[in-house]
Amino acid sequence: MVVADAETGERLLAVPVTEGTTVALNYTHSVEKTPVLDVYAVDGTELEMVRMEFRSYGAGLPARADVTITENGTFVFDPEGSYERLHVTPGRVAGHELVVGDRTYDLVDLSDARTVTIRVAAGSVATTVRPP
């Protein structure tokens, strides 16, 4: 999987993934100030969205979705959709993190809060171009 600067294409991070690897974006909603977790699974060269968790409704969150409530009060949504690439603008207030399997990467520090693309690329090797 590759994280690259959306404007320049500079590769910021490459992490090996296999079919079914969990990839998640963890951040704080900019308006609601509550945690949001978007979970994807590697499906070939695509990222299939398999779960979204959030604690309150607000801009950009699925207000009309069929959600369930877990024991801790979190809304859980099972969205449809597969993506060849994700475009993310990491925010300093939102504190965007990328979780790949059991490793967590700070997208804000990695990108200096610039928009990135996240995609699955064949033959990804675990390297960091910028110092952590």
C-alpha positions as CSV (number, residue, x, y, z in Angstrom):
1,M,0.0,0.0,0.0
2,V,1.3,3.4,-0.9
3,V,0.6,6.9,0.7
4,A,1.7,9.7,-1.7
5,D,1.5,13.5,-1.8
6,A,-1.6,14.1,-3.9
7,E,-0.1,17.1,-5.7
8,T,3.4,16.0,-6.4
9,G,3.0,12.2,-6.3
10,E,6.0,11.9,-3.9
11,R,5.8,8.6,-2.1
12,L,5.6,9.2,1.6
13,L,5.1,5.7,2.9
14,A,4.9,2.2,1.5
15,V,3.6,-0.7,3.6
16,P,3.2,-4.3,2.5
17,V,-0.3,-5.6,2.6
18,T,-2.0,-8.8,1.7
19,E,-5.6,-9.7,0.7
20,G,-7.9,-8.9,3.5
21,T,-5.5,-6.7,5.4
22,T,-7.4,-4.1,7.5
23,V,-6.7,-0.5,6.7
24,A,-8.4,2.2,8.7
25,L,-8.5,6.0,9.0
26,N,-8.9,7.2,12.6
27,Y,-9.7,10.9,13.2
28,T,-11.7,13.4,15.2
29,H,-14.6,14.9,13.4
30,S,-13.9,18.6,12.8
31,V,-17.3,19.9,13.8
32,E,-18.6,17.3,16.2
33,K,-15.2,16.8,17.9
34,T,-16.0,13.1,18.3
35,P,-14.0,10.1,17.1
36,V,-14.6,8.6,13.7
37,L,-13.1,5.3,12.4
38,D,-13.4,4.4,8.7
39,V,-12.3,0.7,8.1
40,Y,-11.4,-0.8,4.8
41,A,-10.2,-4.2,3.7
42,V,-7.6,-4.8,0.9
43,D,-9.5,-6.5,-2.0
44,G,-7.0,-7.0,-4.8
45,T,-5.9,-3.5,-5.7
46,E,-8.9,-1.8,-4.1
47,L,-9.9,-0.8,-0.7
48,E,-13.3,-2.0,0.2
49,M,-15.1,0.0,2.9
50,V,-16.3,-2.5,5.5
51,R,-17.2,-0.4,8.6
52,M,-17.6,3.1,9.8
53,E,-17.9,4.0,13.5
54,F,-18.9,7.4,14.9
55,R,-20.4,8.8,18.1
56,S,-22.6,11.7,16.8
57,Y,-24.2,12.8,13.5
58,G,-22.7,15.8,11.7
59,A,-21.4,17.0,8.3
60,G,-20.0,14.1,6.2
61,L,-21.5,11.4,8.5
62,P,-24.3,9.1,7.3
63,A,-27.4,10.7,8.8
64,R,-29.8,8.5,7.0
65,A,-27.9,5.2,7.1
66,D,-29.0,2.0,8.7
67,V,-26.9,2.0,11.8
68,T,-26.7,-0.1,14.9
69,I,-25.6,1.1,18.3
70,T,-22.9,-0.9,20.1
71,E,-22.6,-1.3,23.9
72,N,-20.4,1.8,24.2
73,G,-22.8,4.1,22.4
74,T,-20.9,4.1,19.1
75,F,-23.0,4.2,15.9
76,V,-21.8,1.4,13.5
77,F,-22.5,1.7,9.8
78,D,-21.8,-1.0,7.1
79,P,-21.2,1.1,4.0
80,E,-20.9,-0.1,0.4
81,G,-18.1,0.9,-1.8
82,S,-14.6,0.0,-3.1
83,Y,-12.0,2.5,-4.0
84,E,-8.9,2.4,-6.2
85,R,-7.5,5.3,-4.1
86,L,-8.6,7.4,-1.2
87,H,-7.9,11.2,-1.0
88,V,-7.4,12.4,2.5
89,T,-6.5,15.9,3.8
90,P,-5.0,15.2,7.2
91,G,-6.0,17.9,9.7
92,R,-4.0,19.0,12.7
93,V,-7.2,19.3,14.8
94,A,-8.6,16.0,13.4
95,G,-5.3,14.2,14.0
96,H,-5.7,11.7,11.1
97,E,-4.0,8.4,11.7
98,L,-3.6,5.6,9.2
99,V,-3.9,2.1,10.8
100,V,-2.6,-0.8,8.6
101,G,-3.0,-4.1,10.3
102,D,-1.5,-3.6,13.7
103,R,0.7,-0.5,12.8
104,T,-0.4,3.1,13.2
105,Y,1.0,6.0,11.2
106,D,0.5,9.7,11.9
107,L,-0.8,11.1,8.6
108,V,-0.5,14.7,9.7
109,D,3.2,14.4,10.5
110,L,3.9,12.2,7.5
111,S,2.3,14.6,5.0
112,D,2.8,17.9,6.9
113,A,-1.0,18.2,6.7
114,R,-1.1,18.1,2.9
115,T,-3.6,16.0,0.9
116,V,-2.5,12.5,0.3
117,T,-3.7,9.6,-1.8
118,I,-3.8,6.1,-0.4
119,R,-3.8,3.1,-2.7
120,V,-2.9,-0.5,-2.9
121,A,0.0,-1.2,-5.2
122,A,1.4,-4.5,-6.1
123,G,4.8,-5.2,-4.6
124,S,4.6,-2.5,-1.9
125,V,7.7,-2.7,0.3
126,A,7.8,-1.3,3.9
127,T,9.8,1.9,3.7
128,T,9.5,5.4,4.8
129,V,10.8,8.2,2.6
130,R,10.5,10.9,5.2
131,P,11.8,10.5,8.7
132,P,9.1,9.5,11.2
